Amino acid sequence: MGNVIDFAAGGYRFVPGVTQYSGGVAALPGFAIIRMRFEDPVPLADGFERIATHLRANGRPSTALCACELRSPEPFSEPEFEEFNRRYCGTLDRWGLLQGGATPVARVNVCPELDRPPVPSFHAFSYTVRDAAAAPSFVIAGCAEAPEGRGSYREHIIARGDVSPGGMLDKADWVLGELERRMAVLGFGWADTTAVQVYTVHDIFPFFGPEIARRGAARHGVTWQFCRPPVVELEFEMDCRGVAQERVL
């Protein structure tokens, strides 16, 4: 996740990531990113249909989709996660959103601890629109406490199995650093964010001030989503964005 690639068909550029999602996206000049949140979770297939309808109604191609926020019933085993990603990427491929075997679309996929959806579902999505006067906008994909693209998550989890205050601090420190790196590649930092989200069922208070707020990640507050990351044994995830327009669909 070091270089940046322009995706002209979508009106954005992206940080290459793993097959199923990029590290983050930023609108190209002349475009802006809009975030749309569903009132309630929408099952994946229905969600894609509703997104397609919304894009057509706004004169945008399917390739304008630049970020997906998903909610799943419970954390996947690694083989289950691989199977889910194959099905998910099948739709992206049909939409023209696989580039050289990888997708430019950013993603977060987390699992609510309460009020779980019965099946993997859409929570929100982001897409680009033409706007000659738009300020820069971006979305950074969800990042949990394990480096991407190294095969098994389990073998690379930071402070694996340690949910003590110290262990959670180590996880948060790594995640925050990775988000900072991805933003920097796109030319942004915490001062450019409009929203930061934390996904964990563990207490974040012990390190909220000295780690999250100290870095500048809480300048507009932080939304704590009481969710688990999507793979068993991962315990802490974050994402962030800088967008001027957010709506409920």
Secondary structure, 3 states (H helix, E strand, C coil): CCCCEEECCCCEEEECCECCEECEEEECCCEEEEEEEEEEEEEHHHHHHHHHHHHHHCCCCHHHEEEEEEECCCCECHHHHHHHHHHHHHHHHHCCCCECCECCCEEEEEEECCCCCCCCEEEEEEEEEECCCCCCCEEEEEEECCCCCCCCCHHHCCCCCCCCHHHHHHHHHHHHHHHHHHHHHHCCCHHHCCEEEEECCCCCHHHHHHHHHCCCCCCCCCEEECEECCECCCCCEEEEEECCEEEEC
